[in-house]
């Protein structure tokens, strides 16, 4: 058994008129004896897992807060003592243990949106493709189609837009379209990530301490 304490989760049972019921998804009270044992076991299992998940989420949130507090205190001390701060212009920072075996990285990722210039870029790109016709490579057409099609959330496919910028095409209209895309980019926010890494020896590869459930 794990020593990790789960967050308390209601057992989902309701007592009424001396009898025990379990509400269903529609809010109807169903007598416990009318619910199949397998369904009751599933209910208990889900509640137990959710209890651990919510407690873990809370612990990770506290870990993140403490991490930024500790690093902030360290930076304040460095600033006071030496008049220096960690990190580059975008706020990315790396903190290292003295033996070079442990590392904490703080990375700032910008969230980029696109302005109305993107529509101009699309018109120029379409003009190029229509004129090139059969001479245009199928993979270029595929990238363009994916780039300017919105995803299910109605958002532009940013990764495909960035792929367009990496294509080396000399046509002046294409170059102008790429300039329009760059002009359309605007930073609308940013998110700060913390990455903890370790290695057994100074010449070994870094291994990331896994916090992401999907990668654990």
N, C-alpha and C positions, 0 to 999 in steps of 0.2 A: 504494500500500500504506500502511496505517496504521502510525504509529510506536508505537502502543499495543501493549504486549507481552501476549499471551494467557497464561492460566495453563496449565501443561503438563497435557495430557490423554493418558492411555495410548492407544496406537493400536488396542487391542483385538485384537491378534494374539498368538498363543501358538505357541511352537515346541516340537514334540514329535517325537522320533525323526527329527530332521532335516527335518521337514516343518512348514509354517506353517498354522495353523488360526485360525479366528475362532469364538468361542463364540456360540451363538445364545441366544435369550431363555430357553430351557429349560436352558441350561448344556451343551448338546451341542457338541462340537468339530467344526466343519465345515471341510474343506479349503478353502483360499482359492480354488483353481481351480474349486471347485464352486459358488462364490458369483457371481451375475450381476454384471457390471461396474457396472450401474446401482445395485445394492444396495451395492456397495463405495463408489461415489461418494457415495451418500446417507450412509453411515456416516462417511466422511471429512468431509463437509460439516457434519453434526451435531456431530461432535467439535470441529471448528474453531470453530463458533459458540458452543458451550458453553464452550470455553476463553476466548474473549473475554468471554462473559457472566459467568463466575465471577471473572475478573480485574476486570471493571467493578464487580461487586457488592462485591468486597473493597475497591476504591478508594473507592466511595461510603461504605462503612462507616468507612474511615479519615477521609474528608472530614467525616463527621458527628461523629466523635470529636474531630477537630481544631477543628471549628467551635465545639463546646460548650466545649472547653478555652480557645479564644481569647476567646469571649464571657465565660466565667467569669473569666478573668484581667482582662479589661476591667472587669467589675463589681466585682471585688475591689479594683482600683485606685480606682474611683469611690467605693467604700465607705470606703476608707482615707483618700482625699484630701478627700472632701466629705461623707462620712457619708450618702450617698444610694444608692439602688438603682433599677434600671430595672424597669418593669413594674407591672401592676395586681395586684389581690388574687388573681386566678386564675393569675398567672404569665406572662401574655402580655406580650411585650416587643417594642419596635421600635428598631433601631439604624440610623442614617442617616449617609451621607457628608456632608461639609461642603457640597458643592455641590448636595445634594438630588437627585442622579441615581442613587444606589444605596441600596438598603435591604435589611436583613436582619430578618425577623420571626420571632419564636419564639412559637408558639401551643400552648397546652395544651388538648387535647380530652378531656373526661371520658367514660368508658365507663359508661353507665347501664344498670342492670338493674332489674327490677320485683319487688316483694315480693307477699305474699298479698293485699294490698288490691286488686290488679288483678282478682282473681276477683269481688270484691264489685262493682267498677265494671262488669264485664261483665254481672252479673245485673241491675244497675240500668238499664244501657243496653238490654238485651233487654226489660226490662219497659216501657221507654218505647216501643220500636219496636213491640212487640205491641199496645200500646194505641193508638198512632198509626195502626197498620195502613196503609191505603191512603194516608193523609195524609202519611206519611213519604216524603220525596224519595228517589228511587232512588239518587242519588249518596251520600246519607247512609248508606243501607243498605250500599252497596258499600264505603264507607270502614270501617264497623263490621265487616263481614265480613272484610276484609283485615287490620284491626287485630288482631283476636283469633284469627285463624288463624295457626298457627306456620308458619315457612318450612321448607325442606328440612332445615335443621340443627336443627330443633326449637326455634328461637328466636322470641320474639315479634317481630312486625314493628314495630319502634320508630318508623319514619318515619310509619306510618299512625296509631300511637297519638298522636304529636304533632299530626297533622292533626285528630284528634278534639278535642284541647284548643283548637284555633283556631276551632272551630265555635261560633257564638253562638246558643245555645238556652236559653230562659228557664225551661224546665220544672225545678222544684226537684229532681226525681230525677236529671235529667241533670247539673245543677250539682253534686249530691252525688257522682255518678259521676266527674265530672272532678276533684273534690277527692280522691276515693279514688285516682285515677290519680296525682295529684301526690304524695300520701302514699306511694304504692307505689314511687316513684322513689328509687333509691339509687345513689350513685356507688361503683362497685366497682373503679375503676382509672382511670388516665389515660395518655395518650400525648402526647409532645412532638414537634411538627413544626417544621421550619425552612423558611422560604420566602425565597428570594433574588429581588429584583426590581430592574429598572433602567428608565431612560427617557432619551431623548436630550436633552430640555430640561426645566427645572423645571415647565413647564405642560403637558407631554405626559402621556399615560396610562402607568401602570406596566405593564411587561411582565415576566412571571415567567420566571426562568431554568429551563428544563425539565430535570428529572432523571427524571421518570416516563417509562418506555419507551413506554407506551401513548399518551403525549401528545407525544412528540418529533417 
